[in-house]
Amino acid sequence: NVMRNENYRVFCGETPNSRYENALYVRSLKGKPVTKPLLAETIRKTEPPKTAALIFDAYDNADGLAKILYELNQYNIKGTFFLNGEFIRRYPNETKLISISGNECASLFFSTAKLVSKDFIMDEDFIRRGLARNEDEFFAVTGKELSLLWHAPYYFKSERLVTAGKDAGYSYVDASKHSYDTVTLEDAVSSSSNYYTPAELINIYMSSLIKNKGGIIPVTVGIAGGSRKSYVYDSLDLLISAILDEGFQIVPVRMLIQ
């Protein structure tokens, strides 16, 4: 919209300030031509907002799901759920609940098999069929389609695996450097893996987000086949608060990788 009289014209224009959609400008029509913003604050250039994504890996256990959905709803934010075929088959009602919650749903392959192993021969056809099967099972339960994002179970990957998924139309989401909450007490004893408490993990995550000005934080929905004293999802409210307090916006992972 434009408003004018014989001396001035007022109009909406673009602004480099990310806090505003546009700005009001006043242009003089007589004398020395000058165009100025009505409010100087609205055209001050700002840095783009810092963003972070929370992803929730649902393998074959739904123990933390209620807590996760509750906290996301309380903070009015959206995460991205990566759903494995084992989870979909074991928990169809929970899968449907995730699909109607408004959170993004992506693929965690159709089984929990380790896809990178000397004992396992993986080819492009296997990856394509595995992703397609997961799509079909999710659709059969929810009547909806998975987004074209995926990662391999437990983040074991190879370039060949990533390429095979890309050729099937999928983008690979890698959060392997932060995948610590799958380490159980048994793992720590048998393989000398680092075992971290949720508080320690939150500190690690926040240090990484601040250093990199954003990133992806993975949270396992539930851990089976091992034991932990506590889980990250038990402290999800503290993790979300810490991320928001540092000035990050929490967005679905698709927005971050784009």
Residue pairs with C-beta under 8 A, 6 or more apart in sequence:
1 11
1 12
2 9
2 10
2 11
3 9
3 10
3 11
4 10
4 29
6 29
6 30
7 28
7 29
7 30
8 26
8 27
8 28
8 29
9 26
9 27
9 29
10 24
10 25
10 26
10 27
10 38
11 24
11 25
11 27
12 22
12 23
12 24
12 25
13 22
13 23
13 24
13 25
14 22
14 23
15 21
15 22
15 23
15 37
15 42
15 43
16 43
16 44
16 45
16 46
17 23
17 41
17 42
17 43
17 44
17 45
17 46
18 46
18 47
18 48
18 49
19 46
20 42
23 37
23 38
23 39
23 42
23 43
24 37
24 38
24 39
24 42
25 35
25 36
25 37
25 38
26 35
26 36
26 37
26 38
27 33
27 34
27 35
28 34
28 35
37 43
49 249
50 213
50 214
50 246
50 247
50 248
50 249
51 214
51 248
51 249
51 250
51 251
51 255
51 256
52 209
52 214
52 215
52 216
52 217
52 243
52 248
52 249
52 250
52 251
52 256
53 79
53 80
53 215
53 216
53 217
53 250
53 251
53 252
53 253
53 255
53 256
54 77
54 79
54 80
54 217
54 219
54 239
54 240
54 243
54 250
55 79
55 80
55 81
55 82
55 106
55 173
55 175
55 216
55 217
55 218
55 219
55 253
56 68
56 79
56 80
56 81
56 82
56 218
56 219
56 220
56 221
57 82
57 84
57 108
57 218
57 219
57 220
57 221
58 65
58 81
58 82
58 83
58 84
58 87
58 91
58 98
58 108
58 221
58 222
59 84
59 86
59 87
59 108
59 112
59 153
59 220
59 221
59 222
59 224
60 84
60 86
60 87
60 90
60 112
60 224
61 87
61 221
61 222
61 223
61 224
62 87
62 90
62 91
62 94
62 221
62 222
63 221
63 222
63 223
63 231
64 219
64 220
64 221
64 222
64 231
64 233
64 234
65 91
65 94
65 97
65 98
65 221
65 222
67 233
67 234
67 236
68 79
68 219
68 221
68 233
68 236
69 97
69 98
69 101
69 103
71 236
71 237
71 240
72 78
72 79
72 101
72 103
73 101
74 237
75 237
75 240
75 244
75 250
77 240
77 250
78 102
78 103
78 104
78 250
78 251
78 252
79 103
79 104
79 250
79 252
80 103
80 104
80 105
80 106
80 147
80 149
80 173
80 252
80 253
80 254
81 98
81 103
81 104
81 105
81 106
81 221
82 106
82 107
82 108
82 149
82 150
82 151
82 173
83 95
83 98
83 105
83 106
83 107
83 108
83 134
83 138
83 146
84 108
84 109
84 110
84 111
84 112
84 134
84 153
85 108
85 109
85 110
85 111
85 133
85 134
85 137
86 111
86 112
87 94
87 95
87 108
87 221
88 95
88 134
88 137
88 138
88 141
89 137
92 141
95 138
95 141
95 142
96 141
96 142
98 105
99 105
99 138
99 141
99 142
99 144
100 142
103 252
104 147
104 149
104 252
104 253
104 254
105 138
105 142
105 144
105 146
105 147
106 146
106 147
106 149
106 150
106 173
106 253
107 131
107 134
107 135
107 138
107 146
107 149
107 150
107 170
108 134
108 150
108 151
108 153
109 115
109 130
109 131
109 134
109 150
109 152
109 153
110 130
110 131
110 133
110 134
110 137
111 130
111 153
112 153
112 154
113 120
113 153
114 120
114 153
114 154
114 156
115 122
115 127
115 152
115 153
115 156
115 157
115 158
115 161
116 122
116 152
116 156
116 157
116 158
116 161
117 156
122 158
122 160
122 161
122 164
123 164
124 160
124 163
124 164
124 167
127 161
127 164
127 165
127 168
128 164
128 167
128 168
131 150
131 165
131 168
131 170
132 168
134 146
135 145
135 146
138 144
138 145
138 146
139 145
139 146
147 254
148 169
148 170
148 171
149 170
149 171
149 172
149 173
149 253
149 254
149 257
150 165
150 170
150 171
150 172
150 173
151 157
151 172
151 173
151 174
151 175
152 161
154 179
154 182
155 174
155 175
155 176
155 179
157 172
157 174
157 176
162 172
165 171
165 172
166 172
171 257
173 216
173 253
173 257
175 216
175 217
175 218
177 208
178 204
178 205
178 208
178 215
178 216
178 217
178 218
179 218
180 194
180 196
180 201
180 204
181 196
181 198
181 201
181 218
181 219
181 220
181 223
181 228
181 231
181 232
182 220
182 223
183 193
183 194
183 195
183 196
184 195
184 223
184 225
184 226
184 227
184 228
185 195
185 226
185 227
185 228
185 229
186 226
186 227
187 193
187 195
187 226
188 194
188 195
195 228
196 204
197 229
197 230
198 230
198 231
198 232
198 234
198 235
198 238
198 239
199 235
199 238
201 232
202 232
202 235
202 238
202 239
202 242
205 217
205 239
205 242
206 242
206 243
206 246
208 215
209 215
209 217
209 243
209 246
209 248
210 246
214 248
214 256
216 253
216 256
217 239
217 243
219 232
219 233
219 236
219 239
220 231
220 232
220 233
221 233
222 231
222 233
223 231
232 239
240 250
243 250
244 250
